[in-house]
Amino acid sequence: MDIAAAAKLWDAAPGWLNTASYGLPPRRAVEELQAVQADWRHGTSDWKPWDASVGRSRAAFAELVGARTADVTIGSTVSQLMSLVATALPPGARVVVPEIEFTSNLFPWAVAADVVTVPADRLADAITPGTAAVAFSLVQSLTGYVTPLADVVAAARAHDALVIADGSQACGWLPVDVSDVDVLACAAYKWLMSPRGAAFAYLSPRVRERMRALAAGWYAGADEGGSYYGPPLRLASDARAFDLSPAWFCYVGAAPAIELINEIGVERIRDHDVALANRFRAGLGLEPSDSAIVSVDAPGGRLEAAGLRAAVREGKVRASFHLYTTEEDVDRAVAALTTP
């Protein structure tokens, strides 16, 4: 599916430049969600069709990041998923984290380990003997900085450190492959354009050996539908052992959204999104970059006055560009920020 055809599958009002805060759902996701909410309202359906969306979205996310479905767990937030990994580290473990990291991928390590923060562009250099893990965002929320993954992985492997990535600002527009990481967690409500409350994590077998299923419940059971009552403990043998019992409707919306991303192709989405971001940068006299997120020192009130929606982070305008963003949106934003 080409981008022009794909763009017709959204009902976005003009001027949404804030996918880094939350993504807009494709029409098919909204329609599926509304249908099951009608079933819920009237009591006309069992919950099992809703639960099937969890399996669909897990498989779609696994396809997106090049993982086996059996290695993907589901949860509610990145901090919840990262906490499961953080508590598996030995006491006092040294974890290297970028100093501008979003706190959902900082606080879990600060609670459970000894955190060392460094500039994002010095991450690989800070991985030394004795480093237990390096935890970072593939794309930084604040700046749009794209982490040079190969450099970080090489440094981590040289010292047998775990590679733990937050893909929340990457998955959905940046091609991601989990073959070189130990953990990849992702909140689905941003670039995956899903309801807030759906989150995924790739957990490598190497990491799972160290982890305890601290939030285990019926959904983590080995026998789906047969782990409702009583002992013994009987957890799934794969990443499902770490599943959080799902908020079904979040996954009802997530499944069609992530399936659509795979249908369109993330490489095609990246080319579209980055081209719009660079059109924005060029209009402001900035050099091109490799990110769909642009952070600029500009008065955010001008965008709001022009009917455009972006974020302000640390005093800077943060604009982000996705499938439903148009060249007209970009040009209106440039005009709003450059017109005296």
Order of alpha helices (4+ residues) and beta strands (2+ residues): alpha-alpha-alpha-beta-alpha-beta-alpha-beta-beta-alpha-beta-beta-beta-alpha-alpha-alpha-beta-alpha-beta-beta-alpha
